[in-house]
Amino acid sequence: MTDDFLNKLHSAENLKNTIVGSVILESLKKRVSVTLITDKAYTSEDVRFAKDTVRGFVPELFDCAVEIVKLTPDCEMVKRKISEALSENFRTVYVTLGEEDIKVTKTDEGFEYEISVMESVPVGSDFCDRISGCLKKSYCGEFKGSYKNNKKSASEIEVEEEEENIEFEVPIRRFGIADFHFIEGTEKQTEAIYLSDVNFESEKVIVCGKIEDINERTFKNGKNKDKPYYVFTINDNTAVQRLTYFPRLKSIDKIKTLKVGDGIVCTCRSELYNGYLRLTANLIDSGCFPVGFIPEKRMSKPVPRFYSVVKPKPYSDIEQTDMFSKSVIPECLKGKTFVVFDLETTGLNCAASSGNMDRIIEIGAYKVVDGVISESFTTFINPKKKLSDEIIRLTGITEEMVADAPDYEQVMPDFFKFCDGAVLVGHNIAGFDFKFVDYYCARCGYMLERKIIDTIPLSQELLFLSNYKLNTVADKFGIVFNHHRAIDDALVTAKIFIELIKIKKSLPKLQ
């Protein structure tokens, strides 16, 4: 019946490559919902034709709804799908391939691909037909494949060995302080910790950077009198960090002379507050990072060649795939890749050295390429600990939902691969989400590059709202979603990010 349905659907020129995305049957409501995926621009007549065609295959007692989604894959997506098909159906071929052994080119009708197979590895006559069949299940268009033999020997094949499950310590990096001068201190500071590496509790942390913002506030002391304190935002070229400072009376006049652009050295206390790590400065002196300072990269395992446990899926939304969408995409988004993600965790403790770092239970992520949401990455993670009643109530994630999920050692290599070459985006990513993925990636030996954009300060800069919670910002743009699930929060954050950049017309500084 499926073949008959598709044959009739394909008789329309604009629907000739259409595939069935999903069929949802709601017996109680007597309703059938069908999603069709096409790679061609379609008209209202095509939509009516599709509905009439579906109607002919649905019992009269049932209502039917039809949605057409336009999705055009790129060469990289097709190449990844070929790798997945080889892994699942031709394991012997798969383990002998390198990245250079699969070549994909786009044609007017679809894609052509060529696979270079080691001469000594046998493949059947239906090799390319089976690969093309796998591609057609996911993407529209024609897929023409071929293979050639290469002269590689078994000794030339790099086989990925299973590595011991070693927990890696996140390295703490430091730089030498330049132009140090005393303001309050009595001990000269010569080194500062990278702001991006402050992920632990300590009574004494030395940080250094240029002031980006100074905010004077007041609090009530024990005598109910207003006392001033300051919130500094500093940048050391590795991260942007806020810190609180309560001045001494003898120092307040000197502190008031500080201005945006000045370099300061802060002796701080790093502590947990409501589950979040915060810095409180005890002493402030003058100094900065050296001229021409280039942050040292953390040594990392190489990006995995292929996904193993969590494989990205193509994403398509009819709202972003109409023929006019590209005209409204800001130029600053074109040619760039972003990964917008959100987490659900067992709690709020994101301080690595607290001895009680909470664990990730869900990752939801979307890749934004050229201003368009193109792929999704989602999985539960088994935290190997009992979930609290509060977390179950807040997220709707139960013990049963994570019981058979992979653990973080299995997930983080795939997430690291998904993020490769991308700027990371999230709502409170700087204060929360990045700290979790950075910590758990590092424990697996993968060091994320800190290139992040936080949509909270971006929203604060561009919008005037009562608060800047995710649901409040979403309401501003008329976006309805299921809050407190990572995959839903990530999708709405991706949409918000695109809308904010449309307003700003430029990218914010990376944090």
N, C-alpha and C positions, 0 to 999 in steps of 0.2 A: 504494500500500500504506500509505503514511503517513496518508493521509486516512481509510482504513478503520480503521486503528489508533486514531487520535484520535477518530473518531466513536464507536467502541465505548467508549473510555475516558471520553468526555464523557457517557455515559449515566448515570454515577454522579453524584449531585447535587453532592457535595463536590469532584469532579474535573472539573466541566463547563468550567472555564476553563484546564485544565492544558495546558502546552506542553512540548515535549521540550527539555530542557537540553543533554543530550549522549548520544551512543551510542558506546561504546568496544568494538570488536571485537578480541579477542585470539585470532588463528587458531591459534597453537601450543597455547595452553591450552584452546582450544575453549570460550571464555567470552565472553558479551556482558553489558556493564554499561550500564544505562540510568538516567539521572537525569531525573526529572520535576519540573517546577516548577509549583506551584499557589499561588493567593492565598487559599484557604479553609482553615479548620481541617479536618483529616481524622482518621478513626478507623482502628483496626487492621483493620476490615473493608475500608476503602478501600485500604489497603496490600495486603491479600490479593487484592482485585479487580484492582489494578494489576499485581501479579505474575502473576496468571492471564492477564490480557490480553496482557502482554508475552510470556509463555510461548507463547501461541497464534500469535505471529508469528516465533518463533525456532526454527530447526531442532532436532529432537530430540537430535542429537548434541552440542549446545552447552548448557552451563550458563548460567543467566541470573541476574543480580543487579539489583534495582530499588531505587532510592533516591528518596524524595519529599522535596522541599525546599519550604518555604513562604516565599514572597517577596511582599511587598506594596510596590510602589514609592510614592514620594511625588510631589507635583506638580512639584517641582524636577527630579527624575530624569526624569519624562516630558517636561518642557519641554526639557531638555538633549537627550533622544533625538530630539525633533521638530527641534531645530536641526541635529543631525547628519544626519537624513534629508533636510532641506532642502538642506544643504550638498552632499550626495552626489547628490541627484536633481533638485533645482530650484535650481541655482546662481544664476540670475537673480533669483529671489525672495529667496534667502538674503542676498545682498549688500545688499538694500534694507531689511532688517529691523533694528529695534532691539529691545532687551530687552522693551520695553513692547508690542511687536507680537504676542507669543505669550502667550495667557492660558490657563491650565489649571485646572480645578476637579475635585475628587473627587466621585464619585457612589456610590450603593449598589452599582452593578454594575461600576464601573470609573472612567473619566475622560471628561470632555468638554473639548474644546479649541477655541479660535478663533484664527485667524491673520489679521492685518490686512495685506493685500497692496496695494501701490501700484497705483492704477487703471490705469496705462499698462503694467503687467507682465502678460502673458497667462498664464493657468493652464488646464490641461485639465479636462474634466469628471470625470476620475478623480483629481484632485489630492488630496482628502482620503482617498479609498480607499487610495491608495498610501502616504500618511503613516501611516494606521492600520495598514496591513499591516506596515510597518517596526516599529511599536510592538508589534504582536502577536508578532513574532519574539523580542522581548526580555522582554516582561512579560505577565502574565495579565490577564484581565478584558476588558471591553468598552471600545472607544475610539470615541467619536462626535465627529467633527470638522466644522468649518465654517470658511468664510473670508468676509471682507468687504473691500470696496475702501476705500482711503483716498485722500485728495487730495494726498498728498505729491508734490512735484516732484523731479526729479533733482538740482536744486541744493540741496535740503534733506537729501539723503542724505550721511551722513558715511562716506566710504570710507576704510578703513584703508590708509594708504600703507605700502609696504615701507620699512623704515628701514635706514639704512646699518649695516653690521656694525661698530659702534663698541664698543670695549672700555671700559667705565666703571670708573673708579677708585672703590673703596669709600671713602666719606668717613670721616674720623676726627673725631669730635666731642669737645668739651671743655666742662667747666663750671668756674665759679669756686669756689675753695675758701673755705669760711667757718670762722671761729674757729681760725685756724692758730696753733699754739704749738710751739716747738722741744722735741724730746726728745733727738734725736741730731744732727740736721742743723745746718748753719751758714748755709744759703741758704733764704730764705723761698719757699715754693711757692705760686703764686697760681692755677694751673690744673691740672686733672687730666683724663686721657683717660677716656672712658666705658669701663667694664670690658667692655661688649659689643663694643667696637671694637678691643680688643687682639688682633689677628690677624697680628702681624708680629714679627720679631726685632729687638731693639734693646738697646744697652748701658744706656740710660736711659729708663725709662718711669715717669711719675708717675701713680699711681692713688690713689683716695680712696674710703672707704666706712665703713659701720658694721660692727663686729665681730659676726659671728653665732656663731662658734665659735673656741676656742683649744685647741690640742692640743700639749702638751709631749712631746717625744720625745728620744731620745739617739742619738749615733753614736760610733764609736770613732775617736779621733784617731791621729796618727802614733805616739804613745807608748802606744797601746792603752788609753787612758783614756776613760771615758764623758764625752761633752760634750753639753750640752743644745742643742736647737734647737726651733723652734716652727713649727707649721702653722696659719696664720690663715685663716679663711673670712670674707670681707667682701662686703658688698652695697651697691651705689651706686644702686639703683633701676633700673638697666639690666641688670644681670647679677649672679650670685653667682660669686665666684672664690676659689680657694684659692691661697695663696702661702706659700712656705717662707722662714724667716728664721733666720739663724745670728747670735745676739747677740754683741756685744763685751762683754768683762768689765766695762768701766766703765758699760755701759748695762743690764746684766741686771736690776738691782734695779728700775729704772724700767719696764722691759718687763713685769716680773712684776706690776706694779700695774694693767696694762691688763685690762679685763674686757669681757664680752659687752655690747654696746650702745654702747661707746665708739667715737668716730670717729677713724680714723687715716689719715695720708697716708704713702704708701710710695714711696720711690725704688727702682725695681726693675730687674732685668735680665730681659729676655724672650728665651728661647732654646729651641731644639728639643732634646728629650730622648726618644730612642727613637721619633722621628717625631711626638711630641706637643709642643705649646707649653707651657712652664711659666714661672711668675714666681718669681723669687728676690729678696726684699727686701734691699737694702743698708743703707738708712736708714729709720727709722720716726719720724714726728712725729705731732702731734695736729692734727686738723682734720676737717671733714666737708663734705658737699654742702650747699648753702643750704637754709634752711627753705622748704618748699613747692616744692622742685625738681621740675620736670616735664621728663623727657627730651625733647630735640628729636627730631622724627621726620626720618628721611632722606627726601629727595625721591625719588620713584619714578615710573616709568611707570605708567599706570593698569592695572588688572587687564584682561587680554584679554577681549573679549566672548565668544569661543567657543574651544574647544579646536581645535588645528590638527593636531598630530602624534600625541600620546598622549591617548587618550580614556578616562576612567574607565569601569569596568565594575561593574554591580551585584554585590554579594557576598551570598551567603546560606549559612548553616550551620545544619543541622537542630538542632544542640545549642543554638543561641541563639534559635530561632524556635518553640519549643514554647509552649503556651498559658500556662505558668506563668512564663516567663522575665521578664516585665516586673515581677513582684512582687519580684524579688530585685535589681533594678537600683537602686543607691544614688541617693537624691534629688539628690546633688551632681552627678551625671552628666547629669541630665535638663535639657533645654533648652540643652545645650552641644555643641559640635563640636570634635573632636580629629582631627589627622592623625598617625598613628603611622607612622614611616618608618625605613628602613635603607638603607645604601649598600654597594656594593662598589666599591673604588677600586684604582688602579694601585700604591698604596703608602700609607704612613702620614703623609706630610708634609702637614700642614694649615696651615702658616704661609705666608700670602699673599706676604710679602716675601722669602721665602727664595730666590726665583728658581727654585725647583724644586717648586712646588706640584703635588701629585699630582692625578690626574684621576678623575672618576667614570666607572665602567663599567656600573653597574646601579643603578637606583632601584626600590625596592619600597615601596609606601605603602598604608595602609588608612585610611578615614575612619570614625570612631566618632561616631555621632549618637545622642543620648539613651541612651547606654550600650550601643548595638548597633552591630556592625561592618556598615556598609552598602555601601561601595564600595571598589574596589581601583584602584590606579594603578601600572603596572609597565612598565618598558622597559629595554633595554640602551642604552648610550650609546657611540658610537665615540670612543675617547680620542685617536685619531690619533697613536698611538705604540705601539710593540711591548709586549706584555704579558710580564712576567717569568715564568720557569718556576715561581717560588714562588707567584705570584698565581694562575696557572693551576691549580697543584696544590691550593691552598687553597680556591679558589672553584668550580673546575670550569668556569669561563668561559674559552673558547678564543678565538683570533684570529678564527676563522670566525664565531663567535656575535656578535661586535661589528662585523664588517667592513661589513655593510650597515645597521647601526643609525644612527639620527639622531645628530647631534652635540649638544653641550650648548646651543648657541645655539637649536636647534629645540625642545629638551625643556624647558628651564627656564621659558619663558613658560607652558607648560601646567602645570608643577608649581606655579608661583606661583599660578595660577588655582585649582588643586586645594586649595591651602593657605589661600586667602582666607577670613579671618574665623575661622580655627581656631587652637587651641593645638597646638603641635608637641610630639610625644612620641617618645622613643627611648631605647635602652639605650646609655648613654654619649653621648647627643646633645650635651650641653654641651661635652664635650672633643673631639668628633670630627665627627659627622655634620652638626651645624648649621653648623660652620665651612665645610664644603665647599659646602653648598647656598647659604649666605649669600654666599659668595665668587662662585660661578658665576652665581647669580641677579643679583648686583650688576653683574657684567661685562656682563650683558644689559640693565641699567638697571632691574631690579626689586629693590626693597629689602624684604626680609622683616622683619616685625616680630618682635623677639625675645620671644616668649611661649612658653617651653618648660618641659616637665616631663621630668626624667631618671629612668628607672626604676631605675637603679643605687642612688642614695642612698635612693630610696623603698623598695627591697628591703632595703637595709641597716637602715633604720629599723624595718621590720615583720617581717623574717624572720631566723632564726638559722641561717646556713649556713656551710660551710667556705670558700666563695668566692661571688662574686656574678656569675660569668660567665652569659651568657644561657642556655646549656644547663643549668647547675646550677639556676638559678631555674625553668626550664621543667620540669625533673625534679621539683621540689618540688610543682608543680601537676599532674604527670602528663601533660604535653604532649609529644608526640613530633613531631619535625620534622627537616627537612634543613638542618642548620646551615651557615652561610657562603654562603648565597644570599639576596640582599636581600629578595626577595618572601616567602620562607619565614620569615626572621628578623623581618620587619615584622609578619607575621601572628601569630607567637607572642608578640611584644612587645605587640601590641594585646590579646591574650587575657590576658597577664600583667598589663598595666596595669589592665584591668577587674577582675581578681581582687584586685589590691593595693588598689584603691579600695574594693572590697567589705569588705576587712579594716579599712582606715583609716576608712571612712565619711565622709571629707572629702577635698577636694583639697589637695595640697601647695602651698606657695608657688611661684610661677613663678620660674624662674631667668633 
